[in-house]
Amino acid sequence: MIDPATTDPLAALYTPGGVVPLFLPLADRCLVRRLSANAMSAGGLHIPASAMEKLNQGEIVAVGPTVEDERIQPAAVVLFGKYAGDEILLVDELFVVIREVDLFGIVPASDTMADGGTP
C-alpha cells in the first residue's frame, strides 16, 4: 500500500501538526509570519483589506543557525521595517524572510497591534 504522506510533494513541507511549514532559514535569517491588522476602526467601522497597510509586526516561525540573540525564537513577536526582508509564498501562506540585523526588537505579547495594542 502506498502512503499518501510520502507521495505527496507538499507533505514534506509540514510538521506533524500540519500547520507550520518546515523552512529552515540559513545563516542569521528568520522566517516571520506577518500579523494581520484589526479590520475594525476605533469607531467600529469595517476597514477593507485593500485600504489597510501591512503591519510591521510578525511572529517568528523559524530561525537560522547563526542567530545570536537567544530571545529570537519561534512564537516571539518582533517588529521590523516596512521594506525589510523578502516575501515568500509557502503552501498558500505568505511569509517574510528577514535578517536578524533588520529586526528592530521583540514586542511583548500584550502589546501587539493585531490585538488592538498601540503602535
N, CA, C and O atoms as a Tinker XYZ file with bonds, in Angstrom:
   476  protein
     1  N      0.841000   -1.185000    0.000000    73     2
     2  CA     0.000000    0.000000    0.000000    64     1     3
     3  C      0.886000    1.248000    0.000000    63     2     4     5
     4  O      1.899000    1.297000    0.697000    81     3
     5  N      0.498000    2.247000   -0.783000    73     3     6
     6  CA     1.273000    3.481000   -0.899000    64     5     7
     7  C      0.786000    4.479000    0.149000    63     6     8     9
     8  O     -0.410000    4.738000    0.279000    81     7
     9  N      1.737000    5.028000    0.885000    73     7    10
    10  CA     1.414000    6.024000    1.908000    64     9    11
    11  C      1.310000    7.390000    1.241000    63    10    12    13
    12  O      2.292000    7.854000    0.661000    81    11
    13  N      0.124000    8.067000    1.305000    73    11    14
    14  CA    -0.001000    9.371000    0.642000    64    13    15
    15  C      0.922000   10.431000    1.209000    63    14    16    17
    16  O      1.257000   11.394000    0.519000    81    15
    17  N      1.338000   10.269000    2.455000    73    15    18
    18  CA     2.228000   11.264000    3.053000    64    17    19
    19  C      3.601000   11.239000    2.391000    63    18    20    21
    20  O      4.283000   12.263000    2.358000    81    19
    21  N      4.017000   10.091000    1.865000    73    19    22
    22  CA     5.331000   10.017000    1.232000    64    21    23
    23  C      5.270000   10.335000   -0.256000    63    22    24    25
    24  O      6.293000   10.675000   -0.849000    81    23
    25  N      4.089000   10.232000   -0.875000    73    23    26
    26  CA     3.978000   10.517000   -2.302000    64    25    27
    27  C      3.550000   11.949000   -2.581000    63    26    28    29
    28  O      3.743000   12.442000   -3.692000    81    27
    29  N      2.982000   12.614000   -1.610000    73    27    30
    30  CA     2.541000   13.990000   -1.796000    64    29    31
    31  C      3.758000   14.914000   -1.696000    63    30    32    33
    32  O      4.412000   14.937000   -0.654000    81    31
    33  N      4.085000   15.680000   -2.752000    73    31    34
    34  CA     5.272000   16.538000   -2.694000    64    33    35
    35  C      5.167000   17.644000   -1.651000    63    34    36    37
    36  O      6.193000   18.136000   -1.182000    81    35
    37  N      3.954000   18.049000   -1.274000    73    35    38
    38  CA     3.796000   19.103000   -0.272000    64    37    39
    39  C      3.835000   18.559000    1.151000    63    38    40    41
    40  O      3.976000   19.334000    2.096000    81    39
    41  N      3.713000   17.239000    1.326000    73    39    42
    42  CA     3.687000   16.665000    2.670000    64    41    43
    43  C      4.992000   16.927000    3.417000    63    42    44    45
    44  O      4.988000   17.033000    4.643000    81    43
    45  N      6.101000   17.032000    2.698000    73    43    46
    46  CA     7.390000   17.266000    3.350000    64    45    47
    47  C      7.499000   18.674000    3.910000    63    46    48    49
    48  O      8.391000   18.942000    4.714000    81    47
    49  N      6.617000   19.579000    3.507000    73    47    50
    50  CA     6.691000   20.958000    3.977000    64    49    51
    51  C      5.979000   21.172000    5.295000    63    50    52    53
    52  O      6.030000   22.272000    5.845000    81    51
    53  N      5.320000   20.158000    5.814000    73    51    54
    54  CA     4.531000   20.329000    7.028000    64    53    55
    55  C      5.121000   19.562000    8.199000    63    54    56    57
    56  O      5.737000   18.509000    8.038000    81    55
    57  N      4.913000   20.118000    9.370000    73    55    58
    58  CA     5.253000   19.412000   10.596000    64    57    59
    59  C      4.139000   18.403000   10.864000    63    58    60    61
    60  O      3.114000   18.445000   10.184000    81    59
    61  N      4.300000   17.505000   11.823000    73    59    62
    62  CA     3.228000   16.557000   12.114000    64    61    63
    63  C      1.896000   17.231000   12.464000    63    62    64    65
    64  O      0.838000   16.653000   12.216000    81    63
    65  N      1.926000   18.435000   13.033000    73    63    66
    66  CA     0.696000   19.153000   13.331000    64    65    67
    67  C      0.012000   19.680000   12.078000    63    66    68    69
    68  O     -1.190000   19.944000   12.089000    81    67
    69  N      0.770000   19.835000   11.002000    73    67    70
    70  CA     0.209000   20.223000    9.730000    64    69    71
    71  C     -0.058000   21.706000    9.557000    63    70    72    73
    72  O     -0.761000   22.079000    8.618000    81    71
    73  N      0.472000   22.578000   10.422000    73    71    74
    74  CA     0.154000   23.990000   10.294000    64    73    75
    75  C      1.354000   24.864000    9.965000    63    74    76    77
    76  O      1.194000   25.860000    9.259000    81    75
    77  N      2.527000   24.544000   10.437000    73    75    78
    78  CA     3.697000   25.399000   10.231000    64    77    79
    79  C      4.593000   24.778000    9.168000    63    78    80    81
    80  O      5.073000   23.659000    9.350000    81    79
    81  N      4.826000   25.474000    8.071000    73    79    82
    82  CA     5.717000   24.929000    7.047000    64    81    83
    83  C      7.128000   24.755000    7.590000    63    82    84    85
    84  O      7.615000   25.582000    8.360000    81    83
    85  N      7.768000   23.689000    7.189000    73    83    86
    86  CA     9.156000   23.484000    7.564000    64    85    87
    87  C     10.030000   24.181000    6.537000    63    86    88    89
    88  O     10.188000   23.705000    5.413000    81    87
    89  N     10.579000   25.283000    6.925000    73    87    90
    90  CA    11.504000   26.049000    6.098000    64    89    91
    91  C     12.631000   26.435000    7.015000    63    90    92    93
    92  O     12.411000   27.153000    7.990000    81    91
    93  N     13.807000   25.989000    6.738000    73    91    94
    94  CA    14.936000   26.272000    7.613000    64    93    95
    95  C     15.751000   27.415000    7.031000    63    94    96    97
    96  O     16.471000   27.226000    6.050000    81    95
    97  N     15.645000   28.604000    7.626000    73    95    98
    98  CA    16.419000   29.744000    7.139000    64    97    99
    99  C     17.914000   29.498000    7.326000    63    98   100   101
   100  O     18.333000   28.832000    8.273000    81    99
   101  N     18.697000   30.037000    6.425000    73    99   102
   102  CA    20.149000   29.917000    6.513000    64   101   103
   103  C     20.728000   31.110000    7.260000    63   102   104   105
   104  O     20.123000   32.180000    7.320000    81   103
   105  N     21.895000   30.907000    7.818000    73   103   106
   106  CA    22.676000   31.953000    8.491000    64   105   107
   107  C     21.850000   32.677000    9.553000    63   106   108   109
   108  O     21.279000   32.040000   10.438000    81   107
   109  N     21.785000   34.019000    9.465000    73   107   110
   110  CA    21.112000   34.803000   10.512000    64   109   111
   111  C     19.706000   35.224000   10.096000    63   110   112   113
   112  O     19.192000   36.229000   10.586000    81   111
   113  N     19.084000   34.472000    9.205000    73   111   114
   114  CA    17.750000   34.840000    8.729000    64   113   115
   115  C     16.664000   34.204000    9.576000    63   114   116   117
   116  O     16.853000   33.151000   10.183000    81   115
   117  N     15.522000   34.873000    9.599000    73   115   118
   118  CA    14.355000   34.402000   10.357000    64   117   119
   119  C     13.163000   34.321000    9.416000    63   118   120   121
   120  O     12.985000   35.183000    8.556000    81   119
   121  N     12.356000   33.295000    9.577000    73   119   122
   122  CA    11.105000   33.167000    8.845000    64   121   123
   123  C     10.011000   33.752000    9.720000    63   122   124   125
   124  O      9.801000   33.293000   10.843000    81   123
   125  N      9.310000   34.766000    9.214000    73   123   126
   126  CA     8.338000   35.514000   10.004000    64   125   127
   127  C      6.970000   35.467000    9.329000    63   126   128   129
   128  O      6.856000   35.694000    8.125000    81   127
   129  N      5.938000   35.172000   10.111000    73   127   130
   130  CA     4.555000   35.267000    9.635000    64   129   131
   131  C      4.036000   36.638000   10.044000    63   130   132   133
   132  O      3.919000   36.935000   11.233000    81   131
   133  N      3.727000   37.470000    9.060000    73   131   134
   134  CA     3.267000   38.829000    9.336000    64   133   135
   135  C      1.906000   38.772000   10.041000    63   134   136   137
   136  O      1.022000   38.019000    9.632000    81   135
   137  N      1.748000   39.564000   11.094000    73   135   138
   138  CA     0.471000   39.625000   11.805000    64   137   139
   139  C     -0.540000   40.397000   10.974000    63   138   140   141
   140  O     -0.182000   41.325000   10.248000    81   139
   141  N     -1.789000   40.015000   11.083000    73   139   142
   142  CA    -2.836000   40.722000   10.340000    64   141   143
   143  C     -3.397000   41.840000   11.204000    63   142   144   145
   144  O     -3.499000   41.710000   12.424000    81   143
   145  N     -3.757000   42.932000   10.560000    73   143   146
   146  CA    -4.271000   44.101000   11.264000    64   145   147
   147  C     -5.726000   43.894000   11.651000    63   146   148   149
   148  O     -6.432000   43.081000   11.056000    81   147
   149  N     -6.156000   44.632000   12.643000    73   147   150
   150  CA    -7.546000   44.616000   13.064000    64   149   151
   151  C     -8.383000   45.299000   11.984000    63   150   152   153
   152  O     -8.066000   46.418000   11.581000    81   151
   153  N     -9.439000   44.650000   11.510000    73   151   154
   154  CA   -10.244000   45.166000   10.400000    64   153   155
   155  C    -11.325000   46.142000   10.863000    63   154   156   157
   156  O    -12.151000   46.561000   10.052000    81   155
   157  N    -11.340000   46.508000   12.126000    73   155   158
   158  CA   -12.323000   47.464000   12.640000    64   157   159
   159  C    -11.604000   48.713000   13.135000    63   158   160   161
   160  O    -10.559000   48.624000   13.780000    81   159
   161  N    -12.165000   49.861000   12.830000    73   159   162
   162  CA   -11.593000   51.112000   13.315000    64   161   163
   163  C    -12.018000   51.332000   14.754000    63   162   164   165
   164  O    -12.848000   50.592000   15.283000    81   163
   165  N    -11.450000   52.346000   15.387000    73   163   166
   166  CA   -11.812000   52.656000   16.769000    64   165   167
   167  C    -13.281000   53.029000   16.887000    63   166   168   169
   168  O    -13.891000   52.831000   17.938000    81   167
   169  N    -13.852000   53.567000   15.815000    73   167   170
   170  CA   -15.264000   53.948000   15.814000    64   169   171
   171  C    -16.201000   52.814000   15.451000    63   170   172   173
   172  O    -17.416000   53.008000   15.416000    81   171
   173  N    -15.657000   51.618000   15.175000    73   171   174
   174  CA   -16.479000   50.467000   14.859000    64   173   175
   175  C    -16.745000   50.270000   13.384000    63   174   176   177
   176  O    -17.571000   49.434000   13.016000    81   175
   177  N    -16.060000   51.024000   12.518000    73   175   178
   178  CA   -16.252000   50.882000   11.083000    64   177   179
   179  C    -15.355000   49.777000   10.536000    63   178   180   181
   180  O    -14.214000   49.624000   10.973000    81   179
   181  N    -15.869000   49.016000    9.589000    73   179   182
   182  CA   -15.090000   47.963000    8.938000    64   181   183
   183  C    -14.133000   48.590000    7.933000    63   182   184   185
   184  O    -14.537000   49.421000    7.120000    81   183
   185  N    -12.862000   48.192000    7.990000    73   183   186
   186  CA   -11.845000   48.696000    7.067000    64   185   187
   187  C    -11.560000   47.586000    6.054000    63   186   188   189
   188  O    -11.167000   46.489000    6.451000    81   187
   189  N    -11.748000   47.844000    4.756000    73   187   190
   190  CA   -11.474000   46.806000    3.759000    64   189   191
   191  C     -9.985000   46.483000    3.679000    63   190   192   193
   192  O     -9.137000   47.321000    3.986000    81   191
   193  N     -9.682000   45.255000    3.262000    73   191   194
   194  CA    -8.286000   44.800000    3.202000    64   193   195
   195  C     -7.450000   45.655000    2.247000    63   194   196   197
   196  O     -6.255000   45.842000    2.471000    81   195
   197  N     -8.063000   46.167000    1.199000    73   195   198
   198  CA    -7.303000   46.966000    0.240000    64   197   199
   199  C     -6.879000   48.319000    0.806000    63   198   200   201
   200  O     -5.949000   48.941000    0.293000    81   199
   201  N     -7.552000   48.776000    1.857000    73   199   202
   202  CA    -7.237000   50.075000    2.448000    64   201   203
   203  C     -6.273000   49.960000    3.627000    63   202   204   205
   204  O     -5.737000   50.968000    4.087000    81   203
   205  N     -6.049000   48.751000    4.118000    73   203   206
   206  CA    -5.183000   48.572000    5.281000    64   205   207
   207  C     -3.729000   48.444000    4.851000    63   206   208   209
   208  O     -3.425000   47.842000    3.821000    81   207
   209  N     -2.840000   49.013000    5.644000    73   207   210
   210  CA    -1.413000   48.834000    5.423000    64   209   211
   211  C     -0.973000   47.531000    6.069000    63   210   212   213
   212  O     -1.591000   47.060000    7.023000    81   211
   213  N      0.107000   46.949000    5.539000    73   211   214
   214  CA     0.652000   45.752000    6.150000    64   213   215
   215  C      1.301000   46.136000    7.471000    63   214   216   217
   216  O      1.984000   47.156000    7.568000    81   215
   217  N      1.081000   45.313000    8.479000    73   215   218
   218  CA     1.718000   45.569000    9.769000    64   217   219
   219  C      3.201000   45.264000    9.688000    63   218   220   221
   220  O      3.626000   44.392000    8.930000    81   219
   221  N      3.974000   45.976000   10.460000    73   219   222
   222  CA     5.406000   45.704000   10.519000    64   221   223
   223  C      5.736000   44.888000   11.761000    63   222   224   225
   224  O      6.815000   45.017000   12.338000    81   223
   225  N      4.791000   44.049000   12.160000    73   223   226
   226  CA     4.992000   43.108000   13.249000    64   225   227
   227  C      4.729000   41.706000   12.730000    63   226   228   229
   228  O      3.897000   41.511000   11.844000    81   227
   229  N      5.432000   40.737000   13.279000    73   227   230
   230  CA     5.219000   39.366000   12.857000    64   229   231
   231  C      5.660000   38.391000   13.917000    63   230   232   233
   232  O      6.363000   38.737000   14.867000    81   231
   233  N      5.224000   37.155000   13.726000    73   231   234
   234  CA     5.576000   36.075000   14.642000    64   233   235
   235  C      6.692000   35.250000   14.017000    63   234   236   237
   236  O      6.596000   34.835000   12.862000    81   235
   237  N      7.741000   35.016000   14.779000    73   235   238
   238  CA     8.851000   34.196000   14.309000    64   237   239
   239  C      8.369000   32.755000   14.169000    63   238   240   241
   240  O      7.774000   32.199000   15.091000    81   239
   241  N      8.630000   32.160000   13.012000    73   239   242
   242  CA     8.253000   30.768000   12.773000    64   241   243
   243  C      9.473000   29.864000   12.847000    63   242   244   245
   244  O      9.406000   28.769000   13.405000    81   243
   245  N     10.605000   30.324000   12.279000    73   243   246
   246  CA    11.844000   29.549000   12.312000    64   245   247
   247  C     13.021000   30.512000   12.288000    63   246   248   249
   248  O     12.918000   31.618000   11.756000    81   247
   249  N     14.146000   30.088000   12.868000    73   247   250
   250  CA    15.349000   30.918000   12.896000    64   249   251
   251  C     16.528000   30.135000   12.333000    63   250   252   253
   252  O     16.588000   28.909000   12.432000    81   251
   253  N     17.463000   30.871000   11.741000    73   251   254
   254  CA    18.659000   30.260000   11.186000    64   253   255
   255  C     19.641000   29.867000   12.277000    63   254   256   257
   256  O     19.493000   30.276000   13.428000    81   255
   257  N     20.643000   29.075000   11.918000    73   255   258
   258  CA    21.582000   28.554000   12.924000    64   257   259
   259  C     22.518000   29.584000   13.529000    63   258   260   261
   260  O     23.066000   29.338000   14.603000    81   259
   261  N     22.725000   30.728000   12.887000    73   259   262
   262  CA    23.675000   31.701000   13.424000    64   261   263
   263  C     23.000000   32.931000   14.028000    63   262   264   265
   264  O     23.653000   33.956000   14.222000    81   263
   265  N     21.708000   32.846000   14.327000    73   263   266
   266  CA    21.032000   33.949000   15.019000    64   265   267
   267  C     21.610000   33.998000   16.429000    63   266   268   269
   268  O     21.567000   33.008000   17.160000    81   267
   269  N     22.154000   35.160000   16.808000    73   267   270
   270  CA    22.881000   35.267000   18.066000    64   269   271
   271  C     21.999000   35.544000   19.271000    63   270   272   273
   272  O     22.284000   35.050000   20.362000    81   271
   273  N     20.944000   36.312000   19.104000    73   271   274
   274  CA    20.089000   36.689000   20.230000    64   273   275
   275  C     19.167000   35.528000   20.596000    63   274   276   277
   276  O     18.324000   35.122000   19.796000    81   275
   277  N     19.331000   35.004000   21.796000    73   275   278
   278  CA    18.541000   33.844000   22.215000    64   277   279
   279  C     17.064000   34.174000   22.436000    63   278   280   281
   280  O     16.241000   33.268000   22.560000    81   279
   281  N     16.726000   35.459000   22.486000    73   279   282
   282  CA    15.306000   35.845000   22.632000    64   281   283
   283  C     14.541000   35.712000   21.316000    63   282   284   285
   284  O     13.311000   35.680000   21.317000    81   283
   285  N     15.254000   35.633000   20.203000    73   283   286
   286  CA    14.612000   35.460000   18.905000    64   285   287
   287  C     14.384000   33.965000   18.705000    63   286   288   289
   288  O     15.266000   33.240000   18.245000    81   287
   289  N     13.194000   33.528000   19.057000    73   287   290
   290  CA    12.809000   32.130000   18.994000    64   289   291
   291  C     11.438000   32.023000   18.348000    63   290   292   293
   292  O     10.705000   33.011000   18.289000    81   291
   293  N     11.078000   30.831000   17.858000    73   291   294
   294  CA     9.723000   30.663000   17.329000    64   293   295
   295  C      8.671000   31.088000   18.352000    63   294   296   297
   296  O      8.815000   30.831000   19.547000    81   295
   297  N      7.620000   31.734000   17.874000    73   295   298
   298  CA     6.484000   32.262000   18.643000    64   297   299
   299  C      6.748000   33.651000   19.216000    63   298   300   301
   300  O      5.827000   34.259000   19.762000    81   299
   301  N      7.976000   34.181000   19.112000    73   299   302
   302  CA     8.242000   35.545000   19.565000    64   301   303
   303  C      7.660000   36.516000   18.546000    63   302   304   305
   304  O      7.724000   36.266000   17.343000    81   303
   305  N      7.095000   37.619000   19.021000    73   303   306
   306  CA     6.554000   38.654000   18.137000    64   305   307
   307  C      7.613000   39.740000   18.014000    63   306   308   309
   308  O      8.097000   40.270000   19.014000    81   307
   309  N      7.968000   40.065000   16.766000    73   307   310
   310  CA     9.045000   41.019000   16.512000    64   309   311
   311  C      8.534000   42.191000   15.682000    63   310   312   313
   312  O      7.516000   42.100000   14.996000    81   311
   313  N      9.267000   43.285000   15.765000    73   311   314
   314  CA     8.980000   44.492000   14.997000    64   313   315
   315  C     10.094000   44.649000   13.966000    63   314   316   317
   316  O     11.271000   44.489000   14.290000    81   315
   317  N      9.719000   44.965000   12.714000    73   315   318
   318  CA    10.702000   45.105000   11.650000    64   317   319
   319  C     10.313000   46.261000   10.743000    63   318   320   321
   320  O      9.205000   46.789000   10.841000    81   319
   321  N     11.215000   46.648000    9.869000    73   319   322
   322  CA    10.984000   47.771000    8.969000    64   321   323
   323  C      9.949000   47.479000    7.901000    63   322   324   325
   324  O      9.671000   46.324000    7.579000    81   323
   325  N      9.389000   48.540000    7.361000    73   323   326
   326  CA     8.324000   48.412000    6.371000    64   325   327
   327  C      8.791000   47.664000    5.130000    63   326   328   329
   328  O      8.025000   46.888000    4.558000    81   327
   329  N     10.013000   47.878000    4.709000    73   327   330
   330  CA    10.532000   47.247000    3.497000    64   329   331
   331  C     11.594000   46.191000    3.805000    63   330   332   333
   332  O     12.369000   45.827000    2.920000    81   331
   333  N     11.643000   45.704000    5.021000    73   331   334
   334  CA    12.651000   44.722000    5.410000    64   333   335
   335  C     12.295000   43.338000    4.879000    63   334   336   337
   336  O     11.122000   42.976000    4.791000    81   335
   337  N     13.303000   42.587000    4.535000    73   335   338
   338  CA    13.124000   41.196000    4.158000    64   337   339
   339  C     12.527000   40.969000    2.787000    63   338   340   341
   340  O     12.267000   41.906000    2.032000    81   339
   341  N     12.318000   39.709000    2.488000    73   339   342
   342  CA    11.741000   39.282000    1.222000    64   341   343
   343  C     10.531000   38.414000    1.504000    63   342   344   345
   344  O     10.588000   37.505000    2.332000    81   343
   345  N      9.437000   38.697000    0.814000    73   343   346
   346  CA     8.228000   37.901000    0.994000    64   345   347
   347  C      8.332000   36.642000    0.150000    63   346   348   349
   348  O      8.761000   36.685000   -1.003000    81   347
   349  N      7.931000   35.513000    0.742000    73   347   350
   350  CA     7.899000   34.250000    0.015000    64   349   351
   351  C      6.562000   33.574000    0.286000    63   350   352   353
   352  O      5.947000   33.784000    1.331000    81   351
   353  N      6.128000   32.777000   -0.649000    73   351   354
   354  CA     4.874000   32.055000   -0.531000    64   353   355
   355  C      5.196000   30.585000   -0.314000    63   354   356   357
   356  O      5.817000   29.942000   -1.160000    81   355
   357  N      4.767000   30.059000    0.831000    73   355   358
   358  CA     4.968000   28.653000    1.151000    64   357   359
   359  C      3.602000   28.018000    1.381000    63   358   360   361
   360  O      2.923000   28.341000    2.356000    81   359
   361  N      3.210000   27.145000    0.516000    73   359   362
   362  CA     1.956000   26.400000    0.628000    64   361   363
   363  C      0.795000   27.345000    0.946000    63   362   364   365
   364  O      0.131000   27.208000    1.974000    81   363
   365  N      0.566000   28.297000    0.055000    73   363   366
   366  CA    -0.563000   29.224000    0.118000    64   365   367
   367  C     -0.555000   30.164000    1.320000    63   366   368   369
   368  O     -1.601000   30.708000    1.674000    81   367
   369  N      0.575000   30.364000    1.944000    73   367   370
   370  CA     0.673000   31.323000    3.047000    64   369   371
   371  C      1.895000   32.208000    2.805000    63   370   372   373
   372  O      2.959000   31.724000    2.419000    81   371
   373  N      1.727000   33.508000    3.037000    73   371   374
   374  CA     2.796000   34.467000    2.781000    64   373   375
   375  C      3.649000   34.663000    4.033000    63   374   376   377
   376  O      3.126000   34.918000    5.117000    81   375
   377  N      4.952000   34.542000    3.874000    73   375   378
   378  CA     5.914000   34.734000    4.957000    64   377   379
   379  C      6.931000   35.778000    4.531000    63   378   380   381
   380  O      7.028000   36.124000    3.353000    81   379
   381  N      7.696000   36.282000    5.509000    73   379   382
   382  CA     8.778000   37.217000    5.241000    64   381   383
   383  C     10.064000   36.609000    5.792000    63   382   384   385
   384  O     10.104000   36.169000    6.941000    81   383
   385  N     11.110000   36.586000    4.975000    73   383   386
   386  CA    12.429000   36.137000    5.430000    64   385   387
   387  C     13.241000   37.390000    5.719000    63   386   388   389
   388  O     13.499000   38.200000    4.828000    81   387
   389  N     13.642000   37.537000    6.985000    73   387   390
   390  CA    14.298000   38.762000    7.450000    64   389   391
   391  C     15.607000   38.402000    8.137000    63   390   392   393
   392  O     15.680000   37.424000    8.881000    81   391
   393  N     16.637000   39.197000    7.885000    73   391   394
   394  CA    17.907000   39.020000    8.593000    64   393   395
   395  C     17.768000   39.528000   10.025000    63   394   396   397
   396  O     16.971000   40.423000   10.305000    81   395
   397  N     18.539000   38.957000   10.909000    73   395   398
   398  CA    18.484000   39.330000   12.328000    64   397   399
   399  C     18.755000   40.815000   12.528000    63   398   400   401
   400  O     18.118000   41.443000   13.374000    81   399
   401  N     19.679000   41.388000   11.777000    73   399   402
   402  CA    20.022000   42.797000   11.945000    64   401   403
   403  C     18.898000   43.722000   11.504000    63   402   404   405
   404  O     18.887000   44.893000   11.884000    81   403
   405  N     17.939000   43.221000   10.703000    73   403   406
   406  CA    16.815000   44.037000   10.242000    64   405   407
   407  C     15.638000   44.019000   11.204000    63   406   408   409
   408  O     14.647000   44.715000   10.983000    81   407
   409  N     15.735000   43.231000   12.268000    73   407   410
   410  CA    14.689000   43.216000   13.291000    64   409   411
   411  C     14.945000   44.369000   14.262000    63   410   412   413
   412  O     16.067000   44.553000   14.733000    81   411
   413  N     13.897000   45.143000   14.558000    73   411   414
   414  CA    14.045000   46.269000   15.475000    64   413   415
   415  C     13.992000   45.827000   16.931000    63   414   416   417
   416  O     14.691000   46.390000   17.773000    81   415
   417  N     13.180000   44.837000   17.236000    73   415   418
   418  CA    13.069000   44.387000   18.610000    64   417   419
   419  C     11.943000   43.398000   18.784000    63   418   420   421
   420  O     11.216000   43.075000   17.845000    81   419
   421  N     11.817000   42.923000   20.013000    73   419   422
   422  CA    10.785000   41.959000   20.372000    64   421   423
   423  C      9.655000   42.706000   21.064000    63   422   424   425
   424  O      9.893000   43.552000   21.925000    81   423
   425  N      8.421000   42.386000   20.682000    73   423   426
   426  CA     7.239000   43.056000   21.217000    64   425   427
   427  C      6.598000   42.150000   22.265000    63   426   428   429
   428  O      6.354000   40.976000   21.987000    81   427
   429  N      6.319000   42.670000   23.471000    73   427   430
   430  CA     5.601000   41.858000   24.451000    64   429   431
   431  C      4.246000   41.425000   23.882000    63   430   432   433
   432  O      3.604000   42.192000   23.166000    81   431
   433  N      3.816000   40.219000   24.193000    73   431   434
   434  CA     2.611000   39.644000   23.603000    64   433   435
   435  C      1.377000   40.497000   23.818000    63   434   436   437
   436  O      0.505000   40.505000   22.949000    81   435
   437  N      1.252000   41.210000   24.911000    73   435   438
   438  CA     0.062000   42.009000   25.171000    64   437   439
   439  C      0.044000   43.321000   24.400000    63   438   440   441
   440  O     -0.981000   44.002000   24.389000    81   439
   441  N      1.150000   43.700000   23.752000    73   439   442
   442  CA     1.233000   44.981000   23.053000    64   441   443
   443  C      1.198000   44.860000   21.536000    63   442   444   445
   444  O      1.537000   45.824000   20.849000    81   443
   445  N      0.801000   43.716000   20.985000    73   443   446
   446  CA     0.792000   43.584000   19.541000    64   445   447
   447  C     -0.342000   44.405000   18.941000    63   446   448   449
   448  O     -1.433000   44.478000   19.505000    81   447
   449  N     -0.077000   45.020000   17.795000    73   447   450
   450  CA    -1.083000   45.874000   17.146000    64   449   451
   451  C     -2.231000   45.035000   16.594000    63   450   452   453
   452  O     -3.335000   45.559000   16.439000    81   451
   453  N     -2.021000   43.766000   16.294000    73   451   454
   454  CA    -3.094000   42.923000   15.788000    64   453   455
   455  C     -4.167000   42.701000   16.853000    63   454   456   457
   456  O     -5.326000   42.443000   16.528000    81   455
   457  N     -3.780000   42.802000   18.117000    73   455   458
   458  CA    -4.738000   42.651000   19.215000    64   457   459
   459  C     -5.321000   43.977000   19.655000    63   458   460   461
   460  O     -6.023000   44.036000   20.665000    81   459
   461  N     -5.047000   45.035000   18.924000    73   459   462
   462  CA    -5.591000   46.342000   19.259000    64   461   463
   463  C     -4.673000   47.170000   20.131000    63   462   464   465
   464  O     -5.084000   48.213000   20.639000    81   463
   465  N     -3.416000   46.722000   20.320000    73   463   466
   466  CA    -2.459000   47.484000   21.124000    64   465   467
   467  C     -2.011000   48.736000   20.382000    63   466   468   469
   468  O     -2.370000   48.945000   19.223000    81   467
   469  N     -1.239000   49.549000   21.047000    73   467   470
   470  CA    -0.759000   50.783000   20.455000    64   469   471
   471  C      0.468000   50.481000   19.597000    63   470   472   473
   472  O      1.211000   49.548000   19.901000    81   471
   473  N      0.696000   51.251000   18.536000    73   471   474
   474  CA     1.872000   51.021000   17.686000    64   473   475
   475  C      3.165000   51.339000   18.385000    63   474   476
   476  O      4.236000   51.194000   17.796000    81   475
